[in-house]
Amino acid sequence: MGALRFAKTSRPYIFLGLINSSRQPAYYDLAFPTNIAGDRRLGEAAGEMTRKPKRKLPATPARPYSSLEPYYGHASPTPAQCLAVRDALLAFHGFPDEFAPFRLLRLGLSPEDESDPPNPRPTVLDGLVTTLLSQNTTDAISRRAFASLKAAFPSWDQVVDEEGNGLEDAIRCGGLAATKAARIRAMLRGVKEKRGVICLEYLRELSVDEVKRELSQFKGIGPKTVACVLMFYLQKDDFPVDTHVLRITKAIGWVPSIATREKAYIHLNNKIPDDLKFDLNCLFVTHGKLCQSCTIKLGAQKTKGANAVCPLASYCCSEEIIQE
């Protein structure tokens, strides 16, 4: 391209083109490279000439579940699958007696109406301590430990004020006594410092997420413990994942075989309809305890003859089908 010269100056210029925004001509001053006719810099003019227009990225499609969903794209379980499995287990086991009092509470009835003599309604705090004691032991042993605790300490203030090993001795039959005693006492003290009284009945008025925030601040109270308190003692819609639930939901393909308990908890709570969570959870726990077929990892190598009676036999998948 040849250089141009203007009438009033002998300096050479090179024509660059029109500036897009103003449609004014742009010239490159060979004598003073930083000046551009029309008071625009070379970099701006040249950039507009050579820069490719930015491509507008397509909008990201909205996901139907929370951003916390760990297995997005894993379709199971569908509501229809949840209903079918609930009905199959309910027909096979009936509703488990051990969970019947909690079911009455969810139906708006009181266990006192069904018992003679009547049993008092469990408090939220009693439920939380019972659940803490159930960690790494059976329900029967944890109930024995809780009864021993209440016999030794009729009030929770006595537990907070006691400075010896009385709490640890009272719950020793439940295992891990030192760890559980420390967590229980720390939780009780934390509640008293925050609320002025050792009582958790105010949690009944909170949402599920608010309850999770309140309880998760205490050491040793994890997602499973919180979920159990929500479902059994607050009559909220949540789905705890214990060993039985995790094993069975892997076997029937509701979660990937590589699923952790924490991720399975999120996925299953996203997928299972609220009105089926309580029944399904209780039935999974009961079935996991009683069915030898479902105690084998991923339903493989089942006990001889177990398939004939297991109501989940037709739902079990091979590891290759479940893995993603």
N, C-alpha and C positions, 0 to 999 in steps of 0.2 A: 504494500500500500504506500503510495507517495505522500510526502508531507505537503500540507496546505499552508499558505501564508495569507494573513489578513492584511487589509489595506493600511491600517493604522499601526501595524507592527511588522517587523521583519522576522519575528520568531516563528519557527515552524510548528505546526500542530498536526496531529493525526486524528481523523474523524473516527469515533468509536461507535456511533449509532445514537439512537434515541433512548433517553432515560424513561423507563417504563412508567414511573409514577407521575411524571410531569410532561412527558412527550417532548422534552427539550433535548436538543442535540448535545452530545458530550464529546469533548476533544481532549486529547492527550498533549500537554504542553511539553515539548522536547527540552525546552530550556529550563523549565521549572516543573519537574515531574509531579509535584504534589498538588498542582493547581489544575482545575478542570473548569472549562467554560460553563457558565450557568451555576457557579459557586458550588459545585459538587466534587468530591474527592474522587481520585482515580479508582480507589478500591471499591467505592460504592457503585460507580458506573460500570466498571469492568465486572464486578460481582453480579450485578443484575443482568449483565449480558451473558455470562457464562454459567451461573448457578442454575442447576436443574430445579424445577418446581418440586416442593415437598409432596410426597405421596401421603394421602390421608389414610391412616390405618383403619381397617374395619372395626366397628364396635365389638367389644368382647361380649359374647352372649351371656345373659344372666344365668347363674346356676340356681337350680331349684332348692339347693340345700345350703347350710351354713358354710362359710369359708373354712371352717374347722373340719369339714367332712374329710376323713382320711382316705376313703376308698371311693372317690367320685367315679361313677361308671360301673360300680359293682351293684347290679340291679336288685339283688336279693337282700332282704326278704320283701316281697310285695305285700300289700294289705291282705290279698287273697291267700297268700301262703301262710301268713301269720294266723289268720282265722282257721284255715284247714288244720294246721299243726296244733293249735290250741284245742280245737274240737276233738282231734284224734287222741291227744294226751288226756283230755278230760273224760272221754269215753273209756279210756283204758284204766286210769287211776282213780277217777272221781276227783273231787277237790281235796287236796291234802288236809288232814285234820290239824296239823301243826300251824297252818296258816289261816285256818277258818276264823279265828277271832279278829284278825286284821281285815279279812274280807267283810265281816259284819260292820266294822268301823267304816269301811269305804262305802258301804251301802247305806250309811246313815243310822245303823243300828248299834246298840251297845252290847259288848260281851256279857254285861250283867243280865241282859234279858234272856241269855241262853244258859246261864250257869246257876248252880245251886250248891253252896252259897255263892252269891255274886262276886266276881273278881273286879277289883278297881281298874279303871281305865289307865293304861300306862302313860306316864308323863314323857315328854320329849327327852328330858334329861335321863330318865331311867332307860329309855330306848337307846340313847347315844352310848351310855356306859355299857349296856348289854352288848351292843354291837362292837364296841372296842374290846370287850372281853372275849368275843367270838373269834377274834383274829388268831389264825393258826391253831384252831382247835374245833371240836364239834359243837353243835348247838346244845346238846345235852350237858356237856361239860361246862360251857359258858354260862348256862342257866344256873348250874350248881354254884359256880363261882360268884355270880351276882347275888344269889340267895345268901351265901356266906358273907358277902360284903355288907348287905343290908342288915344282917343279924348283928354284925360287929359294929356297924355305924348306922344307927337309925336315921340320922340326918346328914346331909351333904356338908353342912358347916363343920361337923365333927371330923370329917375326912380332911377338910382344909386345915383345921386347927391341930390335928394330930401330927406330932413331929417324929414319932418312932417308926417302927416297921409294921405297925398294925394293919395298914391297908395291904401291904405286900403279903403278909401272912394270911389275910382273909381271902385273897384271890389266888393263892398259890396253887390250888387244885386246877386252875385253868391254864397253867403254863405261862412262861415268860412273865412271871409275877413282877419282877423288878421294873421291867420296861413298861408294862401296862400300868402299874401303880404310879410311876412317875408321870405318865401321860395323862392319866385320869386326874391326878392332883393338880397338875399344871393347867389343865382345861378348866377345872372347877375354880381355881384361883383367878384365871383370866376372866371367866364369866362374872365372878363377884366384883372384880375391879371395874369392869365395864358397865355392869348393870346395877351394882349395889346389892343385889340378892342373887343367890345361886338358883336360877330358874331359866328355862329355855322355852317357856310356853309362848313367848312373844313371836317365836318363829312360825307359829301357825298362821300369822297374819301376813307373812312375807311371800314373795314369789319364789319359784324354784331357784332362779339365778341368785336372788338375794340370800336365800338359805345357804347356797353353796359358798357364797363369799363369806358369810358369817362363820360357818363351821370350818372352812378350809384354812382359816388363820391359825388353828391350833395344831401343834405338832402331833403327828401320828394319826391325824384324821384325813384320810385320802378319799379319792372319788368313790370307791366302793362303800366305805363307811357312810359317807354323806348320802349316797344313793339309797342305802338301806334305811336310813333315818327318814328320808323323804318318802319312800314308798310305804314303809310299815307304820311309822309313828306320826307322820304328818299327812298321810293319805294323799300324797301328791303323785303325779304321773311321772315316774322315772323307772329306769330299767337297770338295776345293778348287774354287774358281770362278775360272777365268782368262777371257781374252777369248773364246776359242772356246766354252767351256762356257756363258758368259752369253748369247752370241749364239744358240746353238742352242736352249737351254732357253727363251728368249723365243720363238723361231720356232715351237716345237712346243707352246707354251702352258703350259709347266710353271711359269713365273713370269710375272707381268704384264709388259707391254712397258715399263713405267716403272720396273721393278726396278733397284736399284743392285746392284753386286757384293756389298756387305756384306749386304744384306737377302736377296739370292738365296742366299747361302751359308747363312744361317740356315734359310731355308725349305726348301731342297733337302736339307739334312742332317736336318731334321725328317721329311721325306717319303720319301726314298729308303731302302729296306731296307739294313741294314748289309752283308749278304752280296752286294749288287749295286753298292755304291758304287765299289769299286776298278775293276771291269771297265767300268762305265759311264763313269767319269771318263776312263780311258785311251782308250776308244773315241770319246768326244766330242772329245777333244783331237786325236786322229788324223783323225777325220772333218772337223773344222773346218779342218785344214790342207790336206786333199786335195779336199774337195768344193766346187766353185765355186758350186753351188746354195745351199749353206748359208753362204756368205760374204756374201750379200746380206741386209741388215737385215730381220728378221722374215719371211724367206722370200719376200718380194715381188719382183716383176720378175726372176724367175730367168732364168739363162742358157738360151738355146734348147736344148732337148733334155736339159737337166739333170734334169728331173723323171723322165725315163724310167729313169734309173740311180740316182738318190738314194734310199736306203732309207727316208729320213725324209719323202719327199714327201707321203705320205698323212697324216702327223701334223702338217704345217705348218698354221698358222692365219693368218687375216688379222689385221691390227692391230685391227680393230673387235672381233673375237672375243676377242682376248687382253686388251685393255684393260679395266680394271674401274673 
